[in-house]
Amino acid sequence: MALVELYRVTGESRYLQLARFIVEQRGQEPGLFGNSKYHQDHLKFRDQRDFVGHAVRHLYLACGATDVAAEHLEALYDDALNALWISLTQRRMYVTGGAGSRWEGEAFGEDYELPNERAYTETCAAIASVMWNWRLLLKTGDAKYADLLETTLYNAVLPGLSLEGQHYFYQNPLADRGEHRRQAWFGCACCPPNVARLLASLPGYFCTVAEDSVGIHLFAESSADLTMPNGEHFVFDVHTDYPWDGRIQVDVAFAPDRPIRLCLRTPWWAASVEFTVNGMSDTEAVVEKDYLVICRVWQAGDVVTLDLGMTVQRIETHPHVLGNRGRVALRRGPLIYCIEQADHDTADVWDIALPDTAELAVEFQPQLLDGVIVLKAQGIASDPTEWDGALYAPYMGHSSTETHSVDVTAIPYYAWANREAGPMQVWIPTVATTR
């Protein structure tokens, strides 16, 4: 990655040649690292099809290879990059965007090996995924990479930092009994400075420019003064309460005196997408690679309003992920939710189930966890005390465990473990009910 940046800054081809040489040393005979999968030395990069071995290193290798590929006219590494993205997103990634399921070796597991309580999902691996998807977005212009970048940023990177900004997670499990807590530092302290680096560079991930277009990829209250390749400026402000609200307003302050394509990402989770330009619909707008593209000669004072429908979604997982069978995760907008013991004093959250007909209400609580939207529902909690002294019992055709009603509160997963210690889970058992 550094060599490609040197090439971009200096124009000296030797830096790009060396970067490509380094990528292509993988999988040679004899191997750099004994041709081991753990070191991604088992195949030439162009022949790799699955993420394996140390999660952070393989994702960084993909970043470097994507940078090298972006600077070549031929379709260099495209088959490998596409296959690796499918491997990650369809078989080896957590619903949070977290990567790397094994504590042993901080490594990827096999397909669908995604345990929750023992999830490693290192914060650094999530950051590497953000960096890789950013590069794929720049290379292709496809919003699916920005979607995954955003999911990972909110749900796999942010949990690595406490709300007060002084404590860190190395691992980010999706279920816990209350023993996993953030620390002020680590003996191998890669995650704290990596979080600092990403957050410091975050403004650079929001927008991009090209000869005749401006892309807005992430949404937050912000101002941007963008320099076009020919030196012209495009200046605008964004007003929004995202990620709590799906309404995004873009106020143009200055624009070149020529047609510019303004491209706004329409996330995959949006239940609906509505927009206006100066309060009116624009029938000439088009959607390209899940970006809303509005082309016109912009004037200072023009206002674009984008409304993304934020419904609460129940998410299920592939049946081969055995630990999640009969369970759902909750998502609203870009945020994944969890249930934490601090909000439930009448039941252990590991005993709570969510009926599939339960209504999920949305409620903003400004005093909770620095201000969050929570999800409220009526759930069912089992009483395992009748199992005292027993681990197994004959199955009688249905569960004999007594249950009682419980008020369920789900919080954004990024905010867990900022209060008193206690059980937590992302994947909640669901209960079928008669209608």
BALUMFI-740793 format. One record per residue (C-alpha): x, y, z; residue number from 0; residue in three letters. Coordinates in nm, 2 decimals, m for minus. Layout:
// residues N
   east  north     up  nr rest
      X      Y      Z NUM  ALA
...
***
This chain:
// residues 435
   east  north     up  nr rest
   0.00   0.00   0.00   0  MET
   0.28   0.24   0.09   1  ALA
   0.47   0.17  m0.23   2  LEU
   0.16   0.23  m0.45   3  VAL
   0.11   0.56  m0.27   4  GLU
   0.47   0.65  m0.34   5  LEU
   0.41   0.58  m0.70   6  TYR
   0.10   0.80  m0.71   7  ARG
   0.28   1.09  m0.54   8  VAL
   0.61   1.07  m0.74   9  THR
   0.51   0.90  m1.07  10  GLY
   0.81   0.67  m1.04  11  GLU
   0.72   0.33  m1.18  12  SER
   0.98   0.14  m0.98  13  ARG
   0.76   0.18  m0.67  14  TYR
   0.46   0.02  m0.85  15  LEU
   0.68  m0.25  m0.99  16  GLN
   0.81  m0.34  m0.65  17  LEU
   0.46  m0.34  m0.50  18  ALA
   0.35  m0.59  m0.77  19  ARG
   0.66  m0.80  m0.72  20  PHE
   0.58  m0.83  m0.35  21  ILE
   0.22  m0.93  m0.41  22  VAL
   0.33  m1.19  m0.66  23  GLU
   0.59  m1.36  m0.44  24  GLN
   0.30  m1.54  m0.26  25  ARG
   0.26  m1.90  m0.36  26  GLY
   0.59  m1.94  m0.54  27  GLN
   0.82  m2.24  m0.51  28  GLU
   0.98  m2.25  m0.27  29  PRO
   0.74  m2.04  m0.07  30  GLY
   0.83  m1.74   0.13  31  LEU
   0.65  m1.89   0.43  32  PHE
   0.66  m2.26   0.36  33  GLY
   0.36  m2.23   0.13  34  ASN
   0.14  m2.22   0.44  35  SER
  m0.23  m2.11   0.43  36  LYS
  m0.18  m1.92   0.76  37  TYR
   0.06  m1.68   0.59  38  HIS
  m0.14  m1.68   0.26  39  GLN
   0.15  m1.84   0.09  40  ASP
  m0.03  m2.15  m0.03  41  HIS
  m0.13  m2.00  m0.37  42  LEU
  m0.03  m1.72  m0.60  43  LYS
  m0.25  m1.42  m0.52  44  PHE
  m0.42  m1.43  m0.86  45  ARG
  m0.53  m1.79  m0.78  46  ASP
  m0.66  m1.73  m0.43  47  GLN
  m1.03  m1.77  m0.38  48  ARG
  m1.09  m1.79   0.00  49  ASP
  m0.98  m1.58   0.29  50  PHE
  m0.76  m1.80   0.51  51  VAL
  m0.51  m1.78   0.79  52  GLY
  m0.44  m1.46   0.98  53  HIS
  m0.74  m1.24   0.92  54  ALA
  m0.57  m0.90   0.94  55  VAL
  m0.28  m0.99   0.72  56  ARG
  m0.49  m1.15   0.45  57  HIS
  m0.72  m0.84   0.44  58  LEU
  m0.42  m0.61   0.42  59  TYR
  m0.27  m0.82   0.14  60  LEU
  m0.60  m0.78  m0.04  61  ALA
  m0.57  m0.40   0.01  62  CYS
  m0.22  m0.40  m0.14  63  GLY
  m0.32  m0.62  m0.43  64  ALA
  m0.63  m0.40  m0.50  65  THR
  m0.40  m0.09  m0.51  66  ASP
  m0.17  m0.26  m0.75  67  VAL
  m0.46  m0.37  m0.97  68  ALA
  m0.61  m0.02  m0.98  69  ALA
  m0.29   0.11  m1.14  70  GLU
  m0.29  m0.14  m1.43  71  HIS
  m0.50  m0.13  m1.74  72  LEU
  m0.54  m0.50  m1.77  73  GLU
  m0.79  m0.68  m1.54  74  ALA
  m0.51  m0.77  m1.29  75  LEU
  m0.62  m0.99  m1.00  76  TYR
  m0.99  m0.92  m1.07  77  ASP
  m1.10  m1.28  m1.05  78  ASP
  m0.92  m1.32  m0.72  79  ALA
  m1.06  m1.00  m0.57  80  LEU
  m1.41  m1.08  m0.67  81  ASN
  m1.39  m1.44  m0.54  82  ALA
  m1.23  m1.32  m0.21  83  LEU
  m1.51  m1.07  m0.16  84  TRP
  m1.77  m1.35  m0.21  85  ILE
  m1.58  m1.57   0.03  86  SER
  m1.59  m1.30   0.29  87  LEU
  m1.94  m1.18   0.25  88  THR
  m2.12  m1.51   0.18  89  GLN
  m1.94  m1.76   0.40  90  ARG
  m1.68  m1.61   0.64  91  ARG
  m1.81  m1.28   0.78  92  MET
  m2.02  m1.20   1.09  93  TYR
  m2.34  m1.00   1.05  94  VAL
  m2.15  m0.70   1.20  95  THR
  m1.89  m0.71   0.93  96  GLY
  m1.65  m0.87   1.17  97  GLY
  m1.38  m1.09   1.02  98  ALA
  m1.18  m1.38   1.17  99  GLY
  m1.36  m1.64   1.38 100  SER
  m1.07  m1.82   1.55 101  ARG
  m0.88  m1.72   1.86 102  TRP
  m0.61  m1.96   1.75 103  GLU
  m0.39  m1.77   1.51 104  GLY
  m0.64  m1.47   1.50 105  GLU
  m0.75  m1.65   1.19 106  ALA
  m1.04  m1.71   0.95 107  PHE
  m1.22  m2.04   1.00 108  GLY
  m1.39  m2.27   0.75 109  GLU
  m1.70  m2.17   0.56 110  ASP
  m1.99  m2.09   0.80 111  TYR
  m1.76  m2.13   1.10 112  GLU
  m1.90  m1.82   1.29 113  LEU
  m1.93  m1.89   1.66 114  PRO
  m2.07  m1.60   1.86 115  ASN
  m1.92  m1.63   2.21 116  GLU
  m1.58  m1.74   2.08 117  ARG
  m1.58  m1.49   1.79 118  ALA
  m1.23  m1.33   1.76 119  TYR
  m1.34  m1.06   1.51 120  THR
  m1.03  m0.85   1.59 121  GLU
  m1.08  m0.47   1.56 122  THR
  m0.78  m0.45   1.33 123  CYS
  m0.94  m0.70   1.09 124  ALA
  m1.25  m0.48   1.07 125  ALA
  m1.03  m0.18   1.00 126  ILE
  m0.85  m0.37   0.73 127  ALA
  m1.19  m0.47   0.58 128  SER
  m1.29  m0.10   0.58 129  VAL
  m0.97  m0.01   0.40 130  MET
  m1.01  m0.29   0.14 131  TRP
  m1.37  m0.21   0.06 132  ASN
  m1.28   0.15   0.02 133  TRP
  m1.03   0.05  m0.24 134  ARG
  m1.28  m0.17  m0.42 135  LEU
  m1.53   0.12  m0.42 136  LEU
  m1.27   0.35  m0.58 137  LEU
  m1.18   0.09  m0.84 138  LYS
  m1.54  m0.01  m0.94 139  THR
  m1.78   0.26  m0.82 140  GLY
  m2.01  m0.01  m0.69 141  ASP
  m2.22   0.09  m0.38 142  ALA
  m2.21  m0.27  m0.24 143  LYS
  m1.85  m0.19  m0.12 144  TYR
  m1.96   0.13   0.04 145  ALA
  m2.25  m0.06   0.21 146  ASP
  m2.01  m0.32   0.36 147  LEU
  m1.76  m0.04   0.46 148  LEU
  m2.04   0.14   0.65 149  GLU
  m2.17  m0.18   0.81 150  THR
  m1.82  m0.27   0.93 151  THR
  m1.74   0.08   1.04 152  LEU
  m2.04   0.11   1.27 153  TYR
  m2.07  m0.25   1.39 154  ASN
  m1.72  m0.40   1.39 155  ALA
  m1.48  m0.11   1.43 156  VAL
  m1.67   0.12   1.67 157  LEU
  m1.73  m0.15   1.93 158  PRO
  m1.35  m0.16   1.96 159  GLY
  m1.36   0.18   2.13 160  LEU
  m1.54   0.27   2.45 161  SER
  m1.78   0.57   2.45 162  LEU
  m1.54   0.77   2.66 163  GLU
  m1.26   0.69   2.41 164  GLY
  m1.01   0.55   2.66 165  GLN
  m1.06   0.17   2.65 166  HIS
  m1.04  m0.08   2.37 167  TYR
  m1.16  m0.42   2.25 168  PHE
  m0.91  m0.65   2.07 169  TYR
  m1.18  m0.91   2.02 170  GLN
  m1.55  m0.84   1.95 171  ASN
  m1.77  m1.14   2.04 172  PRO
  m2.13  m1.14   1.95 173  LEU
  m2.23  m1.31   2.28 174  ALA
  m2.08  m1.29   2.62 175  ASP
  m2.15  m1.38   2.99 176  ARG
  m2.01  m1.05   3.11 177  GLY
  m1.64  m1.13   3.14 178  GLU
  m1.52  m0.96   2.82 179  HIS
  m1.44  m0.59   2.90 180  ARG
  m1.24  m0.32   2.72 181  ARG
  m0.89  m0.25   2.84 182  GLN
  m0.68   0.07   2.85 183  ALA
  m0.39  m0.10   2.66 184  TRP
  m0.25  m0.43   2.54 185  PHE
   0.09  m0.59   2.54 186  GLY
   0.05  m0.62   2.16 187  CYS
  m0.12  m0.28   2.11 188  ALA
  m0.21  m0.29   1.74 189  CYS
  m0.58  m0.20   1.79 190  CYS
  m0.57   0.13   1.98 191  PRO
  m0.34   0.32   1.74 192  PRO
  m0.52   0.15   1.45 193  ASN
  m0.85   0.29   1.57 194  VAL
  m0.69   0.63   1.61 195  ALA
  m0.56   0.62   1.26 196  ARG
  m0.89   0.53   1.11 197  LEU
  m1.09   0.78   1.30 198  LEU
  m0.84   1.05   1.21 199  ALA
  m0.87   0.97   0.84 200  SER
  m1.24   0.92   0.84 201  LEU
  m1.33   1.25   0.67 202  PRO
  m1.15   1.12   0.36 203  GLY
  m1.40   0.83   0.33 204  TYR
  m1.71   1.05   0.29 205  PHE
  m1.68   1.19  m0.06 206  CYS
  m1.49   1.15  m0.38 207  THR
  m1.45   1.36  m0.70 208  VAL
  m1.39   1.28  m1.07 209  ALA
  m1.38   1.49  m1.38 210  GLU
  m1.75   1.55  m1.39 211  ASP
  m1.89   1.39  m1.07 212  SER
  m1.90   1.42  m0.70 213  VAL
  m1.98   1.10  m0.49 214  GLY
  m2.12   1.10  m0.14 215  ILE
  m2.07   0.76   0.02 216  HIS
  m2.12   0.81   0.39 217  LEU
  m2.36   1.04   0.57 218  PHE
  m2.31   1.26   0.87 219  ALA
  m2.35   1.62   0.96 220  GLU
  m2.06   1.77   0.77 221  SER
  m1.92   2.03   0.54 222  SER
  m1.71   1.96   0.23 223  ALA
  m1.49   2.17   0.00 224  ASP
  m1.39   1.94  m0.28 225  LEU
  m1.13   2.02  m0.54 226  THR
  m1.21   1.88  m0.88 227  MET
  m0.93   1.74  m1.10 228  PRO
  m0.91   2.06  m1.30 229  ASN
  m0.89   2.27  m0.99 230  GLY
  m1.26   2.38  m0.97 231  GLU
  m1.43   2.36  m0.63 232  HIS
  m1.76   2.20  m0.53 233  PHE
  m1.87   2.31  m0.18 234  VAL
  m2.17   2.17   0.01 235  PHE
  m2.30   2.11   0.36 236  ASP
  m2.48   1.79   0.48 237  VAL
  m2.75   1.81   0.75 238  HIS
  m2.87   1.49   0.90 239  THR
  m2.93   1.29   1.22 240  ASP
  m2.80   0.98   1.05 241  TYR
  m2.77   0.70   1.15 242  PRO
  m3.07   0.76   1.38 243  TRP
  m3.27   0.91   1.09 244  ASP
  m3.27   0.84   0.72 245  GLY
  m3.32   1.20   0.61 246  ARG
  m3.01   1.36   0.45 247  ILE
  m3.01   1.71   0.32 248  GLN
  m2.73   1.84   0.09 249  VAL
  m2.70   2.22   0.06 250  ASP
  m2.49   2.33  m0.23 251  VAL
  m2.28   2.64  m0.15 252  ALA
  m2.06   2.66  m0.46 253  PHE
  m2.03   2.47  m0.78 254  ALA
  m1.86   2.49  m1.12 255  PRO
  m2.06   2.65  m1.41 256  ASP
  m2.11   2.33  m1.59 257  ARG
  m2.30   2.00  m1.55 258  PRO
  m2.19   1.80  m1.25 259  ILE
  m2.31   1.45  m1.16 260  ARG
  m2.40   1.44  m0.79 261  LEU
  m2.40   1.07  m0.68 262  CYS
  m2.56   0.97  m0.35 263  LEU
  m2.54   0.62  m0.22 264  ARG
  m2.87   0.44  m0.17 265  THR
  m2.79   0.17   0.09 266  PRO
  m2.91  m0.19   0.04 267  TRP
  m3.11  m0.19   0.37 268  TRP
  m3.32   0.11   0.27 269  ALA
  m3.69   0.01   0.27 270  ALA
  m3.76   0.30   0.05 271  SER
  m3.57   0.58  m0.13 272  VAL
  m3.73   0.92  m0.20 273  GLU
  m3.56   1.24  m0.30 274  PHE
  m3.62   1.60  m0.41 275  THR
  m3.42   1.88  m0.57 276  VAL
  m3.52   2.22  m0.44 277  ASN
  m3.84   2.06  m0.31 278  GLY
  m3.94   1.90  m0.65 279  MET
  m3.89   1.56  m0.80 280  SER
  m3.62   1.52  m1.07 281  ASP
  m3.75   1.28  m1.34 282  THR
  m3.41   1.28  m1.52 283  GLU
  m3.22   1.13  m1.22 284  ALA
  m3.10   0.77  m1.26 285  VAL
  m2.97   0.50  m1.04 286  VAL
  m2.62   0.36  m1.13 287  GLU
  m2.46   0.08  m0.92 288  LYS
  m2.70   0.18  m0.64 289  ASP
  m2.61   0.54  m0.65 290  TYR
  m2.87   0.80  m0.71 291  LEU
  m2.72   1.02  m0.99 292  VAL
  m2.85   1.38  m1.04 293  ILE
  m2.68   1.57  m1.32 294  CYS
  m2.73   1.94  m1.36 295  ARG
  m2.56   2.28  m1.35 296  VAL
  m2.57   2.34  m0.98 297  TRP
  m2.63   2.68  m0.82 298  GLN
  m2.55   2.81  m0.47 299  ALA
  m2.86   2.75  m0.26 300  GLY
  m2.97   2.43  m0.44 301  ASP
  m3.09   2.17  m0.19 302  VAL
  m3.11   1.79  m0.24 303  VAL
  m3.31   1.59   0.01 304  THR
  m3.27   1.22   0.03 305  LEU
  m3.51   1.01   0.25 306  ASP
  m3.40   0.65   0.33 307  LEU
  m3.67   0.43   0.49 308  GLY
  m3.54   0.30   0.82 309  MET
  m3.75   0.00   0.92 310  THR
  m3.64  m0.25   1.18 311  VAL
  m3.53  m0.57   1.01 312  GLN
  m3.51  m0.92   1.15 313  ARG
  m3.21  m1.10   1.00 314  ILE
  m3.15  m1.47   0.98 315  GLU
  m2.84  m1.65   0.88 316  THR
  m2.74  m1.94   0.65 317  HIS
  m2.86  m2.27   0.80 318  PRO
  m2.50  m2.40   0.80 319  HIS
  m2.42  m2.15   1.07 320  VAL
  m2.55  m2.40   1.33 321  LEU
  m2.52  m2.16   1.63 322  GLY
  m2.77  m1.92   1.48 323  ASN
  m3.04  m2.16   1.38 324  ARG
  m3.37  m2.05   1.52 325  GLY
  m3.23  m1.70   1.60 326  ARG
  m3.26  m1.35   1.45 327  VAL
  m3.04  m1.04   1.47 328  ALA
  m3.20  m0.70   1.46 329  LEU
  m3.09  m0.42   1.23 330  ARG
  m3.22  m0.06   1.18 331  ARG
  m3.04   0.14   0.92 332  GLY
  m2.67   0.07   0.93 333  PRO
  m2.68  m0.05   1.29 334  LEU
  m2.68  m0.40   1.43 335  ILE
  m2.85  m0.43   1.77 336  TYR
  m2.79  m0.65   2.08 337  CYS
  m2.96  m0.71   2.41 338  ILE
  m2.76  m0.65   2.72 339  GLU
  m2.82  m0.74   3.08 340  GLN
  m2.81  m0.38   3.21 341  ALA
  m3.15  m0.32   3.05 342  ASP
  m3.31  m0.64   3.19 343  HIS
  m3.35  m0.70   3.56 344  ASP
  m3.62  m0.98   3.54 345  THR
  m3.44  m1.23   3.32 346  ALA
  m3.10  m1.34   3.20 347  ASP
  m3.07  m1.21   2.84 348  VAL
  m2.95  m1.55   2.73 349  TRP
  m3.29  m1.68   2.84 350  ASP
  m3.49  m1.43   2.63 351  ILE
  m3.66  m1.52   2.31 352  ALA
  m3.84  m1.29   2.06 353  LEU
  m4.18  m1.41   1.92 354  PRO
  m4.18  m1.37   1.54 355  ASP
  m4.50  m1.16   1.56 356  THR
  m4.36  m0.92   1.83 357  ALA
  m4.38  m0.56   1.73 358  GLU
  m4.05  m0.37   1.75 359  LEU
  m4.10  m0.01   1.86 360  ALA
  m3.83   0.26   1.80 361  VAL
  m3.75   0.49   2.09 362  GLU
  m3.49   0.76   2.12 363  PHE
  m3.33   0.78   2.47 364  GLN
  m3.10   1.09   2.48 365  PRO
  m2.96   1.00   2.83 366  GLN
  m2.87   0.65   2.75 367  LEU
  m2.52   0.56   2.62 368  LEU
  m2.46   0.92   2.49 369  ASP
  m2.79   0.92   2.32 370  GLY
  m2.91   0.62   2.12 371  VAL
  m3.22   0.48   1.95 372  ILE
  m3.33   0.16   2.12 373  VAL
  m3.57  m0.11   2.00 374  LEU
  m3.85  m0.22   2.23 375  LYS
  m4.05  m0.54   2.22 376  ALA
  m4.24  m0.79   2.43 377  GLN
  m4.04  m1.10   2.46 378  GLY
  m4.05  m1.44   2.64 379  ILE
  m3.80  m1.55   2.90 380  ALA
  m3.75  m1.91   3.01 381  SER
  m3.68  m2.01   3.37 382  ASP
  m3.39  m2.25   3.38 383  PRO
  m3.40  m2.29   3.76 384  THR
  m3.60  m2.61   3.71 385  GLU
  m3.30  m2.76   3.54 386  TRP
  m3.09  m2.72   3.86 387  ASP
  m2.90  m3.05   3.91 388  GLY
  m2.96  m3.17   3.55 389  ALA
  m2.79  m3.11   3.22 390  LEU
  m3.00  m3.33   3.00 391  TYR
  m3.36  m3.47   3.01 392  ALA
  m3.58  m3.68   2.79 393  PRO
  m3.75  m3.47   2.51 394  TYR
  m4.12  m3.48   2.54 395  MET
  m4.21  m3.33   2.21 396  GLY
  m4.19  m2.97   2.33 397  HIS
  m3.99  m2.78   2.59 398  SER
  m4.12  m2.81   2.94 399  SER
  m3.93  m2.51   3.07 400  THR
  m4.16  m2.25   3.22 401  GLU
  m4.17  m1.91   3.05 402  THR
  m4.28  m1.56   3.14 403  HIS
  m4.33  m1.23   2.96 404  SER
  m4.05  m0.98   2.96 405  VAL
  m3.99  m0.63   2.82 406  ASP
  m3.70  m0.64   2.58 407  VAL
  m3.47  m0.35   2.50 408  THR
  m3.22  m0.37   2.23 409  ALA
  m2.93  m0.13   2.20 410  ILE
  m2.68  m0.06   1.92 411  PRO
  m2.41  m0.33   1.93 412  TYR
  m2.13  m0.07   1.92 413  TYR
  m2.24   0.06   2.26 414  ALA
  m2.24  m0.26   2.46 415  TRP
  m2.00  m0.31   2.76 416  ALA
  m2.01   0.06   2.85 417  ASN
  m2.21  m0.01   3.17 418  ARG
  m2.20  m0.27   3.44 419  GLU
  m2.08  m0.61   3.33 420  ALA
  m2.34  m0.87   3.23 421  GLY
  m2.45  m1.11   2.96 422  PRO
  m2.51  m0.99   2.60 423  MET
  m2.62  m1.15   2.28 424  GLN
  m2.67  m1.03   1.92 425  VAL
  m2.85  m1.34   1.79 426  TRP
  m3.18  m1.38   1.98 427  ILE
  m3.39  m1.70   1.97 428  PRO
  m3.71  m1.65   1.79 429  THR
  m4.04  m1.82   1.88 430  VAL
  m4.31  m1.91   1.63 431  ALA
  m4.65  m1.79   1.74 432  THR
  m5.00  m1.87   1.61 433  THR
  m5.16  m1.58   1.42 434  ARG
***
